[in-house]
């Protein structure tokens, strides 16, 4: 987890916005629990994990959309439905909060 916060601090200090995806809640069997985080840079690279696989790919795609529109969102990753005829390993559901954070946002918070 320190990796995510270290990269968040570094990116903002360098003037680069990032998207932070945080597992807000889980139900059933999931690869990660509430509080797990993944940071996605504008170039699509990322650090941290919310669990890997198809679910993480869905979150990555939503994070890239958040880079484009700047809006926070709460998304659901459903790991209960088979994909392409294969069973998913976990079988639970994760709610993920996805938010874009910019250096400007941090400065505004510091002035409040």
Backbone as numpy.savetxt, mean C-alpha at the origin, in Angstrom:
# Nx Ny Nz CAx CAy CAz Cx Cy Cz
9.62 -3.26 8.72 8.79 -2.07 8.72 9.65 -0.83 8.72
10.80 -0.86 9.39 11.69 0.30 9.38 12.12 0.67 7.98
12.24 -0.33 7.12 12.60 -0.09 5.72 11.60 0.86 5.07
10.32 0.66 5.32 9.28 1.50 4.73 9.39 2.92 5.26
9.52 3.08 6.58 9.61 4.42 7.15 10.90 5.12 6.76
12.00 4.38 6.68 13.27 4.97 6.23 13.13 5.49 4.80
12.50 4.71 3.93 12.33 5.13 2.54 11.34 6.28 2.44
10.31 6.28 3.25 9.35 7.39 3.27 10.07 8.69 3.62
10.86 8.65 4.66 11.61 9.84 5.11 12.59 10.30 4.02
13.31 9.36 3.43 14.30 9.68 2.39 13.63 10.29 1.16
12.54 9.67 0.71 11.85 10.16 -0.49 11.32 11.57 -0.28
10.69 11.81 0.85 10.13 13.14 1.11 11.23 14.18 1.25
12.35 13.81 1.88 13.47 14.74 2.00 14.05 15.10 0.65
13.96 14.17 -0.31 14.45 14.41 -1.67 13.39 15.03 -2.57
12.23 15.33 -2.00 11.17 15.99 -2.77 10.34 15.07 -3.65
10.38 13.77 -3.38 9.64 12.81 -4.20 8.40 12.31 -3.47
7.23 12.40 -4.10 6.02 11.85 -3.49 6.05 10.33 -3.51
5.33 9.73 -2.59 5.21 8.28 -2.52 3.76 7.93 -2.20
3.43 6.67 -2.38 2.13 6.17 -1.94 2.38 5.13 -0.87
1.68 5.29 0.24 1.79 4.35 1.36 0.52 3.52 1.40
0.67 2.21 1.31 -0.46 1.28 1.42 -0.34 0.56 2.75
-1.40 0.63 3.55 -1.39 0.05 4.90 -2.56 -0.91 5.05
-2.27 -2.10 5.55 -3.35 -3.04 5.86 -4.11 -2.46 7.05
-5.38 -2.09 6.82 -6.19 -1.47 7.86 -6.93 -2.52 8.69
-7.38 -3.59 8.06 -8.13 -4.63 8.77 -8.05 -5.92 7.96
-8.21 -7.03 8.65 -8.22 -8.33 7.99 -9.36 -9.18 8.55
-9.81 -10.11 7.71 -10.79 -11.10 8.13 -10.36 -12.43 7.54
-10.39 -13.46 8.35 -9.99 -14.77 7.88 -8.47 -14.89 7.82
-8.01 -15.83 7.03 -6.59 -16.11 6.90 -5.98 -15.20 5.83
-5.04 -14.34 6.23 -4.39 -13.42 5.30 -2.88 -13.50 5.49
-2.11 -13.14 4.47 -0.65 -13.25 4.58 -0.04 -12.26 5.57
-0.68 -11.11 5.78 -0.17 -10.10 6.72 -1.33 -9.60 7.55
-1.02 -9.00 8.66 -2.03 -8.47 9.57 -2.13 -6.95 9.48
-3.12 -6.40 10.16 -3.29 -4.95 10.20 -1.99 -4.28 10.62
-1.64 -3.20 9.94 -0.42 -2.47 10.21 0.70 -2.75 9.23
0.61 -3.83 8.46 1.64 -4.11 7.45 1.59 -3.01 6.39
2.75 -2.62 5.89 2.82 -1.49 4.95 3.69 -1.80 3.74
3.35 -1.10 2.66 4.13 -1.14 1.43 4.19 0.29 0.90
5.35 0.73 0.51 5.54 2.06 -0.05 5.82 1.92 -1.54
5.10 2.67 -2.36 5.26 2.59 -3.82 5.73 3.94 -4.34
6.86 3.91 -5.05 7.43 5.13 -5.64 6.77 5.43 -6.98
6.96 6.64 -7.47 6.35 7.05 -8.75 6.82 6.20 -9.92
8.03 5.66 -9.84 8.54 4.83 -10.94 8.02 3.39 -10.89
7.19 3.10 -9.87 6.61 1.76 -9.75 7.39 0.83 -8.84
8.59 1.20 -8.48 9.35 0.36 -7.55 8.74 0.50 -6.16
8.98 -0.47 -5.30 8.37 -0.43 -3.98 9.24 -1.11 -2.95
8.92 -0.86 -1.69 9.56 -1.56 -0.59 8.48 -1.92 0.43
8.77 -2.90 1.25 7.79 -3.41 2.19 6.85 -4.36 1.46
5.90 -4.92 2.20 4.96 -5.86 1.59 3.66 -5.89 2.38
2.58 -6.12 1.67 1.30 -6.36 2.32 0.91 -7.82 2.13
1.82 -8.62 1.56 1.56 -10.04 1.48 1.99 -10.75 0.21
2.33 -10.02 -0.83 2.81 -10.65 -2.05 1.69 -11.16 -2.95
2.08 -11.74 -4.05 1.15 -12.38 -4.98 0.16 -11.44 -5.64
-0.99 -12.02 -6.01 -2.03 -11.28 -6.73 -2.56 -10.11 -5.92
-2.74 -10.30 -4.62 -3.24 -9.22 -3.77 -2.32 -8.03 -3.77
-1.04 -8.27 -3.67 -0.09 -7.17 -3.68 -0.07 -6.48 -5.05
-0.26 -7.24 -6.10 -0.32 -6.65 -7.45 -1.54 -5.72 -7.57
-2.66 -6.10 -6.97 -3.85 -5.25 -6.98 -3.57 -3.94 -6.25
-2.91 -4.04 -5.11 -2.59 -2.84 -4.31 -1.60 -1.97 -5.07
-0.60 -2.57 -5.69 0.38 -1.81 -6.48 -0.34 -1.02 -7.57
-1.27 -1.66 -8.27 -2.01 -0.99 -9.33 -2.82 0.19 -8.78
-3.44 0.00 -7.65 -4.22 1.08 -7.03 -3.29 2.20 -6.56
-2.10 1.83 -6.08 -1.11 2.84 -5.65 -0.67 3.69 -6.83
-0.46 3.07 -7.98 -0.07 3.84 -9.17 -1.19 4.80 -9.57
-2.44 4.37 -9.42 -3.57 5.25 -9.70 -3.59 6.41 -8.70
-3.27 6.14 -7.45 -3.21 7.20 -6.43 -2.10 8.19 -6.75
-1.00 7.73 -7.34 0.04 8.66 -7.79 -0.53 9.61 -8.84
-1.38 9.07 -9.73 -1.94 9.88 -10.81 -2.99 10.88 -10.31
-3.91 10.43 -9.45 -5.01 11.32 -9.07 -4.86 11.95 -7.68
-3.94 11.46 -6.87 -3.68 12.06 -5.57 -4.71 11.78 -4.50
-5.73 11.00 -4.80 -6.81 10.75 -3.84 -6.54 9.51 -2.99
-6.78 9.62 -1.68 -6.69 8.43 -0.83 -7.88 7.52 -1.09
-7.73 6.24 -0.80 -8.82 5.31 -0.99 -8.66 4.11 -0.07
-9.79 3.48 0.21 -9.80 2.23 0.96 -10.22 1.15 -0.02
-9.38 0.17 -0.18 -9.68 -0.90 -1.12 -9.74 -2.23 -0.40
-10.38 -3.18 -1.02 -10.49 -4.50 -0.43 -9.79 -5.51 -1.33
-8.97 -6.35 -0.71 -8.31 -7.43 -1.43 -8.93 -8.73 -0.93
-9.64 -9.39 -1.82 -10.36 -10.62 -1.47 -9.52 -11.81 -1.91
-9.05 -12.56 -0.94 -8.21 -13.72 -1.22 -9.00 -15.02 -1.10
-10.33 -14.93 -1.23 -11.17 -16.12 -1.06 -11.60 -16.75 -2.38
-11.60 -15.96 -3.45 -12.10 -16.46 -4.73 -10.96 -16.98 -5.58
-11.09 -18.20 -6.09 -10.03 -18.75 -6.96 -9.83 -17.88 -8.20
-8.58 -17.79 -8.65 -8.24 -17.04 -9.85 -7.71 -18.02 -10.89
-8.24 -17.94 -12.09 -7.80 -18.80 -13.19 -7.82 -20.28 -12.81
-8.84 -20.68 -12.04 -8.99 -22.09 -11.70 -8.10 -22.58 -10.59
-7.29 -21.70 -10.01 -6.41 -22.14 -8.92 -6.92 -21.60 -7.60
-6.79 -22.39 -6.55 -7.20 -21.93 -5.22 -6.20 -20.91 -4.71
-6.71 -19.90 -4.02 -5.83 -18.96 -3.35 -5.44 -19.57 -2.01
-4.23 -19.36 -1.61 -3.69 -20.01 -0.42 -4.33 -19.51 0.87
-4.53 -18.21 0.99 -4.93 -17.64 2.28 -6.41 -17.79 2.61
-7.27 -17.31 1.76 -8.69 -17.45 1.99 -9.33 -16.36 2.83
-8.67 -15.24 3.05 -9.23 -14.14 3.83 -9.44 -12.89 3.00
-9.75 -11.80 3.70 -9.99 -10.51 3.06 -9.20 -9.45 3.81
-8.55 -8.55 3.07 -7.81 -7.44 3.67 -8.38 -6.12 3.18
-8.55 -5.17 4.10 -8.88 -3.80 3.73 -7.57 -3.02 3.76
-7.28 -2.33 2.67 -6.02 -1.61 2.51 -6.29 -0.13 2.32
-5.67 0.72 3.15 -5.77 2.16 2.97 -4.58 2.60 2.13
-4.87 3.28 1.03 -3.85 3.71 0.08 -3.86 5.23 0.04
-2.71 5.84 0.35 -2.65 7.31 0.37 -1.35 7.82 -0.23
-1.49 8.89 -1.01 -0.32 9.57 -1.60 0.18 10.59 -0.59
1.48 10.59 -0.37 2.10 11.54 0.55 3.15 12.32 -0.22
3.06 13.65 -0.16 4.01 14.49 -0.87 4.79 15.34 0.14
5.95 15.85 -0.26 6.70 16.74 0.63 5.85 17.94 1.06
5.00 18.43 0.16 4.12 19.56 0.47 3.15 19.21 1.60
2.62 17.98 1.60 1.71 17.52 2.64 2.39 17.56 4.01
3.63 17.11 4.05 4.38 17.05 5.30 4.66 18.44 5.82
5.01 19.37 4.93 5.26 20.75 5.35 4.00 21.39 5.89
2.86 21.13 5.26 1.60 21.69 5.71 1.23 21.16 7.09
1.49 19.88 7.35 1.22 19.30 8.66 2.08 19.95 9.74
3.33 20.24 9.40 4.25 20.84 10.35 3.87 22.26 10.71
3.13 22.95 9.86 2.73 24.33 10.10 1.44 24.43 10.90
0.73 23.32 11.01 -0.57 23.34 11.71 -0.40 23.44 13.21
